[in-house]
Amino acid sequence: MIARARQHGVVLAPRSVFEHQAVETLAKVAGSAWGTVVGDPVNQLPLTPVMHWLFARDGSFNHLSQSVLLTVPKGVDVLHITTAIDTLLGRHDMLRAQLESGTLRVRPLGAIRASDVLQRCIANSGLCEAVATQSRIAVAALNPAAGVMMRATWFDRGVDRSSRLLLTLHQLVVDGASWRILMADLALMWAGRSLRPVGTSFQTWARSLPARARSTAGLNRWLEVGAGAGGRLDCRPLDPTLDIMATMRSLNATLPPEQTGRLIETAPAASGSQITDVLLTALVRAIGQDHLLVDVETHGRDELDPEMDLTRTVGWFTAVHPVRLRLGGHHVHGGDPVDYGLLRWLNPDTGPTLAALPSAQITFSYLGRITAPGDGDWTLAPESAVVASGMDMRLACTHVLDVTVIVRDSADGPEVNATWTWPSRLLSQGRVESLVGCWLRELGLLARDARAR
């Protein structure tokens, strides 16, 4: 149910986060932030399917993370930043999570303050160098077992210039939609507008999953997806001791705006599919296999009953599920991506059956349409490109090839931007460059064909 009563405490007027200048007054405002959340009385939550998927990998994931660098308006000082971070920590439970004995525990309101996670960096000059250095430090400081899921770094450039705020969150507590929530909260606070309460907590959603996992109604469809080995890349098999994140190489590819516009505007409608299916069709054509098994990552924000509202919930909801691509189209989807994860990781009867099926060598994710970094307040900062990678270099690779795609709005129009990543022991740079070139050509052909219809 989207409309919910605020059950605990008082609601902090967000305007006050940035209005109150006196230290004493601001401290009172910061303290009242801890009463703004619709609290969840149960602080333990079971591991979700994507967390099981992560924990099944060899190696460390202490530093696996995501970061955003934001442009902060002129006039913001350290007290404003401190109070804003306190408000986020109080409102979004998962930012206070800690990994304990295979489960996550959300610590109570007030257990973590901005002073625990915030670093101030004076950056009157050399901003890019400072961001690159401090972002590496922030990633290295993360430690789920110690409850360090968040680091915030404020690059202070004086009240007369826009500053920067780097937020670094462990992968266990954030996904793409979560970033949009957090960024919107900061912008709303600055604008003096009220923040809506969180509807369904991540804890409530996670605790609802085991009951749904008991249903095996969709098992046969997922077995159909995994039936047969399908196409394979010609390379050696993955070795979790050798093929780790430190060995990964990457290549970035862009489809120009004139082709991207046609692709996203006409190709899905012409084929009666989603843009993700169009991108996957180009992928199977580039690989050149009749059948190709690919693990696809989706947002996973499945509201499992009408009473749930996840629109304001911060957490890691990502779902990973296999799709069997066919060279001639009509790809084989098993059903709801969330259901696959439930059957694979939370159902002891169906899990071993799905685990025994052939595994995909390629993983694919489409992250949607993203505005390019610019000068707007509380948007991605122009220096975002120098932010350190959130990979944990000791973590084992799960796939031979990873393809991550976004549509980025540029000054000339939208453009498809794809990052191809692979373990260097298994594929050569030339091999991947050839695949990327084929993929871009196939996207161009799909755009042209859709325009001609």
C-alpha positions in Angstrom: 0.0 0.0 0.0 1.6 3.2 -1.2 -0.1 5.5 1.3 1.2 4.6 4.8 1.1 6.3 8.1 4.3 7.5 9.7 4.5 5.2 12.7 7.5 6.5 14.7 8.8 9.8 15.9 8.5 13.2 14.4 9.2 14.2 10.8 12.2 16.3 10.2 11.4 19.3 8.1 14.1 18.8 5.4 14.5 22.6 4.8 16.0 22.9 8.3 18.8 20.6 7.3 20.3 23.4 5.2 18.7 26.5 6.8 19.9 26.3 10.4 23.4 28.0 10.6 24.0 28.1 14.4 25.9 25.0 15.6 23.5 24.5 18.6 20.4 24.7 16.4 21.8 22.5 13.7 22.8 19.9 16.3 19.2 19.8 17.5 18.0 19.4 13.9 20.5 16.6 13.3 19.3 14.8 16.4 15.7 14.9 15.3 16.6 13.2 12.0 16.6 9.9 13.8 12.8 10.0 14.3 12.0 10.3 10.6 11.9 6.6 9.6 9.1 4.1 9.5 11.1 1.8 11.7 11.3 -2.0 11.3 11.1 -3.7 14.8 13.1 -6.7 13.5 16.7 -5.9 12.7 17.8 -9.3 11.4 17.2 -10.3 7.8 18.0 -13.5 5.8 20.3 -13.4 2.8 18.6 -12.7 -0.4 19.3 -14.7 -3.6 21.7 -12.1 -5.0 23.6 -12.1 -1.7 23.8 -15.9 -1.8 25.2 -15.6 -5.3 27.9 -13.2 -4.1 28.8 -15.4 -1.1 29.2 -18.4 -3.3 32.1 -16.8 -5.1 35.6 -17.4 -4.0 37.7 -14.6 -2.6 37.1 -11.4 -0.7 34.2 -9.0 -1.3 35.0 -6.5 1.5 35.6 -3.7 -1.0 32.9 -4.5 -3.6 31.1 -1.2 -3.9 29.5 1.5 -5.9 30.2 5.2 -5.8 28.7 8.5 -7.0 30.4 11.9 -7.1 27.9 14.8 -6.8 28.0 18.5 -7.5 27.2 20.3 -4.3 25.6 23.8 -4.4 27.6 26.9 -3.4 27.1 28.0 0.2 27.0 24.5 1.7 29.4 24.0 4.6 30.5 21.1 6.8 27.5 21.4 9.2 25.1 21.2 6.3 26.8 18.1 4.9 27.0 16.5 8.3 23.3 16.9 8.9 22.3 15.7 5.5 24.4 12.5 5.9 22.8 12.0 9.4 19.4 12.3 7.8 20.2 9.7 5.1 21.6 7.3 7.8 18.5 7.7 9.8 16.0 7.4 7.0 17.5 4.4 5.1 18.0 1.3 7.3 20.4 -0.6 5.1 23.1 2.1 5.4 23.4 1.0 9.0 23.6 -2.8 8.2 26.4 -5.1 9.5 27.3 -8.6 8.3 27.2 -11.1 11.1 27.5 -14.9 10.8 25.9 -15.2 7.4 23.1 -12.7 8.0 22.7 -9.0 7.9 21.7 -7.0 11.0 20.4 -3.5 10.8 21.7 -1.5 13.8 19.3 0.9 15.6 18.7 4.5 14.8 21.6 6.6 16.0 24.1 3.7 16.1 26.0 5.3 13.2 26.4 9.0 12.7 27.8 11.2 10.0 31.0 11.7 12.1 31.6 7.9 11.7 31.5 7.9 7.9 32.3 11.5 6.8 35.7 12.7 5.7 36.4 16.3 4.8 39.0 17.1 2.1 40.1 20.6 1.3 40.3 20.8 -2.5 41.0 24.4 -3.5 43.1 23.0 -6.4 43.8 19.6 -8.0 40.2 18.4 -7.6 40.6 15.4 -10.0 43.7 14.2 -8.2 41.9 14.6 -4.8 38.9 12.7 -6.0 40.9 9.8 -7.4 43.0 9.5 -4.2 40.1 9.8 -1.8 37.8 7.5 -3.7 40.5 4.7 -3.4 40.7 5.4 0.3 36.9 5.3 0.7 36.7 1.9 -1.1 39.5 0.4 1.0 37.8 1.5 4.2 34.6 -0.5 3.6 34.2 -3.6 5.8 30.8 -5.3 6.1 31.7 -7.4 9.1 32.7 -4.2 11.0 29.5 -2.5 9.8 31.3 -0.1 7.5 28.9 0.0 4.6 29.2 3.6 3.8 31.9 6.3 3.4 31.2 9.9 2.5 33.9 12.4 1.4 33.2 16.1 1.1 35.5 18.0 -1.1 35.4 21.5 0.4 36.2 24.2 -2.2 35.0 27.1 -0.1 31.5 28.6 0.2 31.9 30.6 -3.0 32.4 27.6 -5.3 30.4 24.4 -5.8 31.9 21.6 -3.8 31.7 17.8 -4.4 30.3 15.0 -2.3 31.5 11.4 -2.9 29.3 8.7 -1.6 30.7 5.2 -1.5 28.4 2.3 -0.5 29.1 -1.5 -0.2 27.3 -3.5 -2.9 25.3 -5.3 -0.2 23.3 -2.2 0.5 22.8 -0.4 -2.8 21.7 -0.7 -6.4 21.0 1.7 -9.2 17.5 2.6 -8.1 18.8 3.2 -4.6 21.2 5.9 -5.9 18.3 7.7 -7.5 16.5 7.7 -4.2 19.5 9.0 -2.3 20.4 11.7 -4.8 16.7 12.8 -4.9 16.7 13.1 -1.1 19.7 15.4 -1.1 18.2 17.6 -3.8 14.8 17.8 -2.0 16.5 18.7 1.3 18.3 21.5 -0.4 15.1 22.7 -2.0 13.3 22.7 1.3 10.8 20.1 0.3 9.5 17.3 2.4 10.8 13.7 2.0 8.3 11.0 1.7 8.7 8.2 4.3 10.1 4.8 3.3 7.2 2.4 2.6 8.3 -1.3 2.8 11.7 -1.8 4.5 14.3 -4.0 2.9 14.1 -6.2 5.9 10.4 -6.8 5.4 10.9 -7.6 1.7 13.8 -10.0 2.4 11.8 -11.9 5.0 9.0 -12.4 2.6 11.2 -14.3 0.1 11.5 -17.8 1.7 7.7 -18.3 1.7 7.5 -17.5 -2.0 10.5 -19.8 -2.7 8.5 -22.8 -1.6 6.4 -22.6 -4.8 7.9 -24.6 -7.6 5.2 -23.7 -10.2 7.7 -22.0 -12.6 10.5 -24.6 -12.3 9.9 -26.3 -15.6 10.2 -23.0 -17.5 13.6 -22.4 -15.9 14.7 -26.0 -16.7 13.8 -25.3 -20.4 16.0 -22.2 -20.4 19.0 -24.2 -19.1 18.4 -27.3 -21.2 21.4 -28.2 -23.4 24.8 -26.6 -23.4 24.1 -24.0 -26.1 26.8 -21.8 -27.6 30.2 -21.4 -25.9 33.0 -19.0 -26.3 36.2 -20.7 -27.5 38.4 -20.3 -24.5 39.7 -22.1 -21.4 37.3 -22.6 -18.5 37.3 -20.2 -15.6 39.7 -20.9 -12.7 38.6 -19.1 -9.5 42.1 -19.1 -8.2 43.6 -17.5 -11.3 40.7 -15.5 -12.8 40.1 -12.8 -10.2 39.1 -9.2 -10.5 42.7 -8.1 -10.5 43.1 -9.8 -13.9 40.1 -8.1 -15.5 40.5 -5.9 -18.6 37.8 -3.6 -20.0 36.8 -2.0 -23.3 34.3 0.8 -23.7 32.2 1.1 -26.9 29.7 3.7 -28.0 26.9 3.7 -30.6 26.6 7.2 -32.0 23.5 9.3 -31.3 22.0 9.1 -34.8 21.9 5.3 -34.6 21.0 5.2 -30.9 18.0 7.4 -31.4 16.6 5.1 -34.1 17.5 2.0 -32.0 15.7 3.0 -28.8 12.8 4.8 -30.5 11.8 2.3 -33.2 13.5 -1.1 -32.7 11.7 -2.3 -29.6 8.3 -1.3 -31.0 9.1 -2.9 -34.4 10.0 -6.2 -32.8 7.4 -6.2 -30.1 10.1 -6.4 -27.4 12.0 -4.4 -24.8 15.3 -2.5 -25.5 17.1 -5.2 -23.5 15.9 -7.9 -25.9 17.2 -5.8 -28.8 20.6 -5.4 -27.2 20.7 -9.2 -26.5 19.7 -10.0 -30.1 22.7 -8.0 -31.4 24.9 -9.9 -28.8 23.9 -13.4 -30.0 24.4 -12.3 -33.6 27.8 -10.9 -32.8 28.8 -14.2 -31.1 27.4 -16.1 -34.1 26.0 -19.1 -32.1 22.5 -20.6 -32.8 21.9 -20.7 -29.1 23.6 -18.7 -26.4 23.1 -18.9 -22.6 23.5 -15.5 -20.9 23.0 -14.5 -17.3 21.0 -11.3 -17.3 20.9 -8.8 -14.3 17.7 -6.9 -13.7 16.6 -4.4 -11.0 14.7 -7.2 -9.1 12.4 -4.7 -7.3 9.5 -7.1 -7.2 6.7 -6.0 -4.9 5.6 -9.5 -3.9 2.1 -8.4 -2.6 -0.1 -5.3 -3.0 0.8 -4.0 0.4 4.4 -3.5 -0.5 5.9 -0.2 -1.7 9.6 -0.3 -2.6 9.7 3.1 -4.4 11.6 4.6 -1.5 13.6 1.6 -0.3 17.4 1.6 -0.4 19.0 -1.8 -0.8 20.5 -4.4 -3.2 17.5 -5.8 -5.1 19.4 -7.0 -8.2 18.2 -10.3 -9.7 20.4 -12.6 -11.8 18.7 -15.1 -14.1 19.6 -17.1 -17.3 18.1 -16.3 -20.7 18.6 -18.6 -23.8 19.3 -16.4 -26.8 18.4 -17.7 -30.2 20.1 -16.4 -33.4 16.7 -16.0 -35.1 15.1 -14.2 -32.2 12.4 -15.5 -29.9 14.7 -15.8 -26.9 13.7 -18.2 -24.1 12.8 -16.4 -20.9 11.9 -18.5 -17.8 9.6 -16.0 -16.2 9.9 -13.6 -13.3 13.7 -13.1 -12.7 13.1 -12.9 -8.9 11.5 -16.4 -9.0 14.6 -17.9 -10.5 16.8 -16.6 -7.7 14.3 -17.9 -5.1 14.3 -21.4 -6.7 18.1 -21.4 -7.1 19.2 -20.1 -3.8 16.3 -20.3 -1.2 14.6 -23.6 -2.1 16.6 -26.7 -0.9 14.7 -29.0 -3.2 15.0 -27.1 -6.5 18.4 -25.4 -5.8 20.6 -28.4 -6.6 18.7 -29.1 -9.8 19.2 -25.6 -11.2 22.8 -25.6 -10.0 23.5 -28.7 -12.0 22.4 -27.1 -15.3 25.0 -25.6 -17.7 26.3 -22.2 -16.6 26.4 -19.1 -18.7 29.8 -17.7 -19.8 28.4 -14.3 -20.4 26.6 -11.9 -18.1 24.6 -8.9 -19.4 23.1 -5.9 -17.7 21.2 -2.9 -19.0 21.2 -0.1 -16.5 18.8 2.2 -18.3 19.0 5.8 -19.4 21.4 8.1 -17.5 22.0 11.8 -17.7 25.7 12.6 -18.5 27.7 14.4 -15.8 27.1 18.1 -15.8 27.0 21.2 -13.7 23.6 20.7 -12.0 23.3 20.6 -8.2 23.1 17.1 -6.7 23.8 15.5 -10.1 26.8 13.5 -11.3 29.9 15.7 -11.2 32.1 16.3 -14.2 35.0 14.6 -12.4 33.1 11.3 -12.1 35.3 9.5 -14.5 38.2 9.5 -12.1 36.3 7.9 -9.2 38.0 4.6 -8.3 36.6 1.2 -9.3 34.4 -0.6 -6.8 35.8 -4.0 -7.7 37.4 -6.1 -5.0 40.5 -7.3 -6.8 40.7 -10.5 -4.8 37.1 -11.6 -5.8 36.8 -14.5 -8.2 35.3 -13.9 -11.7 32.0 -15.6 -12.4 31.9 -15.2 -16.2 34.2 -15.1 -19.1 32.6 -11.9 -20.4 30.6 -9.2 -18.7 28.7 -6.6 -20.8 27.2 -3.6 -19.1 25.1 -1.2 -21.1 23.6 2.3 -20.5 22.0 4.8 -22.7 23.7 8.1 -21.9 22.2 11.5 -22.8 24.9 13.6 -24.4 24.9 17.1 -26.0 24.3 15.5 -29.4 21.5 13.1 -28.2 21.3 9.7 -26.5 24.1 7.2 -27.2 24.5 3.5 -26.3 27.5 3.1 -24.1 28.8 -0.4 -23.3 31.6 -1.6 -21.1 32.9 -5.1 -21.9 35.0 -6.7 -19.2 36.9 -10.0 -19.2 39.7 -12.0 -17.5 42.8 -11.4 -19.4 43.9 -15.1 -19.1 40.9 -16.3 -21.1 40.3 -13.8 -23.9 42.7 -11.5 -25.8 42.1 -7.8 -26.4 41.9 -8.4 -30.1 39.2 -11.1 -29.7 37.0 -8.8 -27.6 37.6 -5.8 -29.9 36.3 -8.0 -32.8 33.2 -9.0 -30.8 32.5 -5.4 -29.8 32.8 -4.3 -33.4 30.4 -7.0 -34.5 27.9 -6.0 -31.8 27.9 -2.4 -32.8 27.4 -3.3 -36.4 24.5 -5.5 -35.5 22.9 -2.7 -33.4 23.3 -0.4 -36.4 21.5 -3.0 -38.7 18.7 -3.5 -36.2 18.2 0.3 -36.0 18.2 0.5 -39.8 15.8 -2.4 -40.2 13.4 -1.0 -37.6 13.4 2.4 -39.4 12.6 0.8 -42.7 9.5 -1.0 -41.4 
